[in-house]
């Protein structure tokens, strides 16, 4: 990087010094840089006496030269404006004696003519003095403007000549530069552009109230504990055995020892046959073990709940999209839009494209198996039959063609979105249809999310800008969705 580039880097070239604050900042930066800052977009003059016609003519010459630049070249700095600063010397900011705008214009305007370039002055006070630094702004040149011709004779100016602003000097245009200026005038200016850019949908607070998780845990515990066996019936006080048992029946009948052995053998054989043919296995857990499983599940469930809320959001919330409306009668080509949303908003990648999440999507631990006998797998459901499996395998695989997304969403401390619109017809509306992102916000939420957008289109050497606002859903929005999903009243 050259010394000139290093010096220029210290000056804010991104915006024109149209206001007093911006002009004062530019004056300070230029005073530190000196003459090295002079380029086609900036000229510095010491403190001449602007009351004289000679010095006023020098200002007129710069105005003509800055206006006779090419629009692309002028757009490199100060939003296309040409800037002359009067009142800076090697000693720093000295300023010039105050001068009325009328007195300045009466001498300058005859050189420009009634249809000449537009210009204005911003005044910056010189500290410790009654002098002022004058920041003279020349409007950006535009396509369709013919060359601006000097309309009067003066010091260094001749009527009928065309002056051109190069890097560090204002001089008469040469033949090539005249050709370019004539082409500028012959070109048709682009039609006006007016776009409306918006974000479809809302920003959803990532909040689910604590009552919801408490209700889920309570309902699950009640269902699980209700499956425990009821207390055993009380024994008969007269006989000392439980009424209705086979042992009690045999004792009451006074069966012999031989008969007792026969009944025992029959019972044992029947038990073995039942155990082999049964489709259920008896419950092996003790009641204390079962209750401990429920307690352990509740602890894991509560620990996983925060992540489950986020997973629910990216599965259940509708995707946010971007709309771009062409509000003019101009056919726009190769339109690209960039949005920046301020604040703590985040763009989360949307998951799934079905009716909503299921239990597995939320990665919540499943409750313990409900108390009771467990069905035995006898191999009756071993999977697909050979014929069905072969039929499924024979189906041709038809991959879907890859389509690049219209929008790219990035969380960068806030959210940045890039949208490839393409061609946009007059009065047409473009809307992305990617389903890629949902907008969420954590913690305290403002009333709305604000942001800005910029747009470019082929054939227009400028950047179009605007503001965008996204509303925020009610704090209870996600809570209501979760309670509906889990069938909580």
VEXLUM-656243 format. One record per residue (C-alpha): residue in one letter; x, y, z negated. Coordinates in steps of 0.001 Angstrom, whole numbers, padded with zeros to 6 digits, always signed. Each point is the difference from the previous one (the first is absolute). Example, Ala and Ser with C-alpha at 12.3 -4.5 7.8 and 13.67 -1.06 7.14 Angstrom:
// residues 2
A+012300-004500-007800S+001370+003440+000660
// end
This chain:
// residues 489
X+000000+000000+000000X+001352+003421+000973X+000378+002942-002360X-002944+001681+001734X-002174-003068-000623X+001086-000110-003650X-000990+003645-000447X-003305-000469+001817X-000842-002960-002216X-000161+002388-002977X-002788+001977+001698X-003576-001284+000010X-000700-000230+003726X-003185-002020-000424X-002277+002974-000620X-000281+003543+001273X+000577+002763-002603X-003460+001486+000451X-000540+000933-003643X+002005+002125-002413X+001170-002956-002098X+001173-002053+002992X+001637+003081+001521X+001855+000785-003252X+001290-003595-000203X+001232+000198+003593X+001729+003333-000595X+001858-001437-003006X+001084-003108+001922X+001127+001993+003029X+001947+002481-002135X+002032-002914-001361X+000544-001433+003494X+000825+003123+002000X+000384+000264+003761X+000510-003748+000354X-003776-000356-000408X-000704+001853+003269X-001622-002214+002630X-002635+000461+002689X-002647+000117-002755X+001809+002399-002375X+001897+003279+000299X+001536+002119-002768X+000511+003762+000111X+001768+002266-002424X-001720+003053-001456X-000358+002315+002988X-002123+003080-000241X-003188-001298+001591X-001245+003558+000282X+002121+000334+003182X-001301-001140+003389X+003250-001837+000733X-000387-002392-002918X-003691-000454+000637X+000848-000997+003572X+002247-002765-001362X-002989-001389-001874X-002089+000151+003191X+002725-001881+001896X-000047-002837-002552X-003808-000211+000141X+000074-000331+003795X+002809-002561-000109X-001628-002147-002731X-003307+000010+001888X+001809-001114+003173X+001019-003393-001373X-001379-003375+000994X-002631-001401-002403X+001891-003254-000641X+003191+001881-000790X-001764+002514-002240X-001723-002793-001955X+003357-001117-001424X-000291+002472-002878X-002394+002306-001861X-003054-001637+001646X+001038+001657+003278X+000295+003548-001339X+002971+002191+000838X+001396+001774-003090X+002116+003154-000254X+001193+001101-003452X+001007+003644-000317X+001916+001091-003096X+002649-002684-000640X+003734+000798+000233X+003220-001709-001033X-000515+001588-003400X-003339-001758-000408X-003580+001236-000136X+000069+003793+000486X-003305+000650+001763X-001000+003091+001977X-001947+003110-001005X-003768-000589+000056X-001609+000668+003376X-003650+000112+000936X-001291-002734+002288X-001608+002619+002212X+003301+001836+000500X+001719-003286+000871X-002732-001139+002369X-000222+003321+001875X+003562-000441+001266X+000067-003801+000438X-003340-000558+001711X+000774+001963+003212X+002793-002504+000757X-002430-002896-000463X-003097+001309+001737X-003645-000456-000954X+000069-003705+000974X+003404-000593-001554X+000956-002510-002680X-001567+000201-003455X+002200+000790-002983X-000277+000970-003664X+002141+001110-002961X+000340-001412-003544X+001752+002275-002529X+002300-001306-002749X+001157+002485-002694X+003755+000318-000510X+000769-000359-003706X+001298+003109-001703X-000903+002196+002967X-002931+001690+001683X+001079-001645+003268X-001849-002878+001634X+001099-002973+002083X-002174-000311+003101X-000817-003500+001218X-001327+000370+003552X-002046-002949+001302X-000636-000651+003702X-002880-002337+000830X+000932-003422+001442X+000097-000182+003795X-002685-002148+001610X-000481-001997+003162X-001824+002134+002568X+001690+003264-000991X+001845+001709+002865X+003342+001672-000781X-000289+003177-002066X+001494+002918+001944X+001596+003083-001522X-002302+002955+000696X+002234+002976-000789X+003604+001226+000160X+002031+000384-003175X+003360-000734-001612X+000979-003433+001393X-003428-000427+001643X-001151+000577+003559X-003533+000017+001277X-000854-003051+002122X+002705-002242-001487X-000664-003290-001778X+001946-000609-003209X+000683-003461-001444X+000984-001075-003501X+002883-002484-000105X+002001-001264-002973X+001324+003110-001710X-000732+002491+002801X-002797+001696+001924X+000825+000663+003657X-001500+000127+003473X-001275-003346+001227X+002049-001771+002672X-001479-001693+003071X-000518-003402-001646X-001612+001562-003028X-002294+002053+002222X-001073-003190+001782X-000876-001598-003328X-001926+003059-001161X-001922+000137+003279X-000820-003706-000418X-001197+000751-003532X-002415+002563+001355X-001225-002299+002790X-000682-002901-002350X-003523-000558-001167X-000303+000292-003768X-001380-003127-001664X-003632-000027-000966X-000759+000677-003666X+000003-002977-002349X-002239-000451-003034X+000087-003246-001942X-001817-001219-003074X+001824-002673-002011X-001603-001814-002943X+000479-003075-002185X-002969-002377-000073X-000948-001302-003436X+000959+001011-003507X+002896-000313-002396X-001010-002507-002695X+001253+000341-003601X+001673-003274-000982X-002036-000259-003211X-002173-002792-001451X-001335+000562-003514X+001087-002288-002859X-003582-001117-000611X+000075-001931+003269X+002896-002257-000929X-001479-000460-003491X-003315-001107+001540X+001739-002431+002350X+001962-001623-002814X-003019-000153-002347X-002260-001615+002623X+002630-002585+000898X+000650-000897-003642X-003708-000400-000703X-000493-002368+002956X+003065-002052-000913X-000837-000298-003705X-003639-000856+000726X+001203-003226+001632X+001409-001391-003267X-001949-002982-001441X-002662+000631-002579X+000622-001241-003591X-000586-003766-000596X-003407-000994-001501X-000095-000477-003738X+000170-003586-001473X-003015-001611-001637X+000282+000287-003769X-001650-003447-000525X+002190-002187+002242X+003178+002063+000273X+000295-000402+003784X-001031+002128+002917X-003428-000906+001294X-000093-001509+003455X+003571-001357+000196X+000639-003622+001177X+002057-000779-003131X-002839+001168-002167X-002422-002103+002018X+002108-003118-000503X+000411+000615-003698X-003717+000572-000433X-000800-003265+001762X+002517-001998-002201X+001718-001633+003028X+002336-002958-000627X+003723+000282+000520X-000189-002154+003150X-002714+002173+001490X+001989+003038-000922X+003045-001323+001884X-002158-000719+003052X-001472+003467+000004X+003479+001483-000421X+001358-001970+002961X-002916+001073+002175X+000432+003611-000995X+003735-000069+000748X-000541-001521+003457X-002692+002527+000815X+002261+002865-001148X+002836-001140+002266X-002342-000276+002974X-001477+003430-000693X+003463+001533-000361X+001010-001411+003407X-003114+001009+001883X-000655+003345-001754X+000325+003202+002058X+000840+002085-003045X+002832+000055-002497X-000808+000892-003592X+001167+003294-001476X+003506-000493-001419X+000507+003382-001642X-000822+000670-003587X-002263+002922-000819X+002935+001878-001515X+002070-000535+003157X-002928+001207+002112X-000388+003164-002051X+003759+000630+000185X-000179-000261+003803X-002741+002637+000071X+002046+002364-002200X+003109-000464+002184X-002047+000629+003140X-001425+003242-001401X+003507+001281-000763X+001207-000756+003542X-003171+001465+001502X+000387+003346-001781X+003698+000176+000937X-000837-000543+003696X-002947+002415+000071X+001888+003186+001040X+001482-001682+003071X-003373-001575+000790X-001633+003448+000116X+002494+001134+002649X-000468-003224+001964X-003754+000452-000184X+000329+003546+001340X+002065-000964+003052X-002381-002877+000794X-003365+001642-000730X+000384+003682+000924X-000695+001065+003581X+003035+001146+001938X+000665+003691+000515X+000270+001156+003595X+000877+003255+001793X-002188+001873+002479X+001232+002557+002530X-002536+002149+001850X+000797+001985+003145X-002253+003048-000418X+000868+001613+003345X-000647-000714+003682X+003663-000876+000559X+001171-003540+000827X+002914-000681-002357X+002731-002532+000763X+002324-001963-002311X-001416+001472-003195X+001824-000871-003217X-001122+001087-003473X+001848+000019-003318X-001775+000443-003339X+001420+000709-003423X-002206-000480-003056X+001167+001767-003161X-000196-001258-003545X+000424-003411-001628X-002118-001798+002598X+001270-003378+001251X-000677-001963+003176X-000306-003688-000874X+000067-002652+002712X-003464-001473+000397X-000206-003785-000380X-002487-002282+001700X-002676+000850+002529X-002904-002164-001225X-002934+000698-002283X+002173+000681-003039X+002429-001617-002399X-000348-003383-001652X+001378-001196-003326X+003334-001086+001522X+000576+003425+001585X-000050+001588-003459X+002620-002407-001406X-001942-000285-003249X+000572-003169-002054X-002894-002452+000205X-001808-000883-003243X+000629-003428-001563X-002000-002948+001299X-003369-000016-001672X-000347-002479-002858X-001363-003372+000983X+000782-003131+002018X+002008+000485+003188X-000983-001628+003257X+002417-002701+001138X+001316+000173+003555X-000605-003472+001530X+001440+000987+003352X-003395+000660+001549X+001061+003479+001186X+003408-000657+001504X-000247+002785+002558X-000948+000149+003664X-000680-003202+001905X+002519-000873+002677X-002464+000893+002752X-000834+003409-001508X+003676+000802-000620X+000831-000841+003614X-002861+002172+001215X+001234+002971-002036X+003579-000477+001181X-001113-000106+003639X-001549+003490-000145X+002155+002460+001987X+001759+002782-001950X-000891+003412+001392X+002284+002637-001537X-001401+003506-000102X+002022+002558+001961X+001999+002411-002156X-001349+003515+000021X+002169+002662-001607X-001838+001907-002735X-001369+003450+000728X+001117+001305-003395X+002991-000495-002265X-000623+000679-003708X+002907+000574-002385X+000062+000797-003713X+002784+002537-000539X-000848+001422-003400X-003200+001051+001742X-001195-001362+003372X+001210+000591+003569X-001920-001283+003001X+001045-000121+003647X-002753-000506+002576X+000499-000815+003679X-003127+001358+001686X+001008-000118+003664X-002244+001775+002474X-002980+001876-001426X-002835+001173+002224X-001860+003296-000511X-002480-000094-002901X+001164-003553-000774X+000626-001591-003400X+002781-002486-000654X-000048-002211-003097X+002582-002521-001109X-001295-003525-000509X+002931-001806-001622X-001426-000716-003452X+003537+000219-001325X-000163+002202-003088X-002158+001067-002921X+000649+003208-001914X+000141-000259-003791X+001093+002234-002834X+001101-000845-003539X-000544+001897-003233X-001596+003436-000048X-001757+000919+003225X-000646+003422+001566X-003240+000890+001759X+001519-000664+003423X+003246-000753+001766X+001339+002758+002234X+002427-000295+002857X+001153+001315+003360X+000228-001370+003517X+002053+000766+003075X-000695-001077+003564X+001852+000058+003318X-001186-000613+003551X+001830-000368+003284X+000175+003276+001924X-000188+002226-003092X+003220+001407-001391X-001427+000589-003435X-001094-001841-003107X-003640+000268-001042X-000708+000037-003732X-002912-000154-002390X-001194-001008-003461X-001680-003237-001087X-001972-000853-003146X-000911-003449-001329X-002649-000397-002688X+000564-002214-003043X-002505-002682-000953X-001708+000019-003394X+002184-001388-002822X-002545-002822-000457X+000104-001054+003656X+002462-002876-000393X-001566-001091-003301X-003405-000376+001663X+001470-002046+002857X+001804-002326-002412X-003091-000538-002170X-002096-000793+003090X+002646-002457+001199X-000021-001869-003336X-003805+000281-000393X+000245+002028-003169X-003115+001926-000990
// end
